[in-house]
Amino acid sequence: QVQLVESGGGLVQPGGSLRLSCAASRSIFSIYMGWYRQASGKERQLVAAITSGGITNYAESVKGRFTISRDNAKNTVYLQMNSLKPEDTAVYYCKAVIPGLSYWGQGTQVTVSS
């Protein structure tokens, strides 16, 4: 089992940056990790993911602006978000995938507004 705790959300102006963190309760060395987001009235969508080997993939809408990374020594995954847009406003969730099982954090709100 894995408990995940996200942090780093908040209110930011368009063009600004935020870094989200997802701290896991156990080693994430061999775990596939992802960031998802859910805007009001919409379905949850993948934002970015990273494999245990460090291979990443991104939603088209965030490519070139967001960067996912992992620090296995700290059991933490990060999402660096730059050039934020109002359409990035959503609750951001961290997900851990172990074969046959997946775990979610409680989410952190990101609001991009002037």
C-alpha positions in Angstrom: 0.0 0.0 0.0 1.1 3.6 -0.7 -0.1 6.8 0.8 0.5 9.9 -1.3 0.4 13.5 -0.1 0.5 16.4 -2.6 1.5 19.9 -1.8 2.5 23.1 -3.6 -0.7 24.2 -5.1 -2.1 27.7 -4.9 -3.1 30.8 -6.7 -0.8 32.1 -9.4 -1.0 34.7 -12.2 -1.0 33.7 -15.8 2.6 33.2 -16.9 3.7 32.3 -13.4 5.2 29.1 -12.1 4.4 26.5 -9.4 6.1 23.3 -8.3 4.0 20.5 -7.0 5.3 17.8 -4.8 4.0 14.3 -4.1 5.4 12.6 -1.1 5.0 8.8 -0.8 4.8 6.7 2.3 7.2 4.1 1.0 9.9 3.7 -1.6 8.9 4.6 -5.1 12.0 3.2 -6.7 10.2 0.7 -8.8 6.8 2.5 -9.1 5.3 4.3 -12.1 4.1 7.7 -11.0 1.9 10.2 -12.6 0.2 13.6 -12.2 -3.4 14.0 -13.3 -5.7 17.0 -13.1 -9.5 17.5 -12.9 -11.1 20.8 -13.8 -14.5 21.6 -12.5 -17.1 19.7 -14.5 -14.6 17.7 -16.4 -13.0 14.3 -16.3 -9.7 13.6 -14.7 -6.9 13.6 -17.3 -3.3 12.6 -17.4 -0.9 15.6 -17.2 2.5 13.8 -17.0 4.0 10.5 -16.0 7.4 9.0 -15.2 8.5 5.4 -15.2 10.8 3.8 -12.7 13.5 4.2 -15.3 12.9 7.9 -15.7 11.0 7.8 -19.0 8.5 10.6 -19.2 5.4 11.4 -21.2 3.2 14.5 -21.2 -0.2 15.7 -22.3 0.1 17.7 -25.5 -1.4 20.7 -23.7 1.5 20.9 -21.2 4.5 19.9 -23.4 7.3 22.4 -23.1 5.8 24.0 -20.0 5.6 21.3 -17.4 8.4 18.9 -16.2 7.9 15.8 -14.1 10.8 14.4 -12.1 11.4 12.0 -9.3 13.7 11.8 -6.3 13.7 8.2 -5.2 15.9 9.0 -2.2 13.1 11.2 -0.9 10.2 9.1 -2.2 8.9 12.2 -3.9 7.7 13.1 -7.4 7.6 16.7 -8.6 5.7 18.6 -11.2 7.4 21.9 -12.3 4.8 24.0 -14.0 5.9 27.1 -15.9 4.1 29.6 -18.2 0.8 28.7 -16.5 -2.4 29.5 -18.2 -6.0 29.9 -16.9 -6.9 26.6 -18.5 -4.4 24.9 -16.2 -6.7 25.6 -13.3 -7.7 22.3 -11.7 -7.2 20.0 -8.8 -4.0 18.1 -9.4 -3.7 14.5 -8.2 -0.7 12.3 -7.8 -1.0 8.6 -8.8 1.2 5.6 -8.0 0.8 2.4 -10.1 2.0 -1.0 -8.8 1.1 -3.9 -11.1 -2.6 -4.6 -10.4 -3.0 -1.7 -8.1 -3.2 2.1 -8.2 -3.2 4.7 -5.4 -4.2 8.4 -5.4 -3.4 11.4 -3.3 -6.0 13.8 -2.0 -5.3 16.4 -4.6 -4.0 20.0 -4.5 -5.8 23.0 -6.0 -4.0 25.1 -8.7 -5.7 28.3 -9.7 -4.3 30.4 -12.5 -6.0 33.8 -12.5 -5.2 37.5 -12.6 
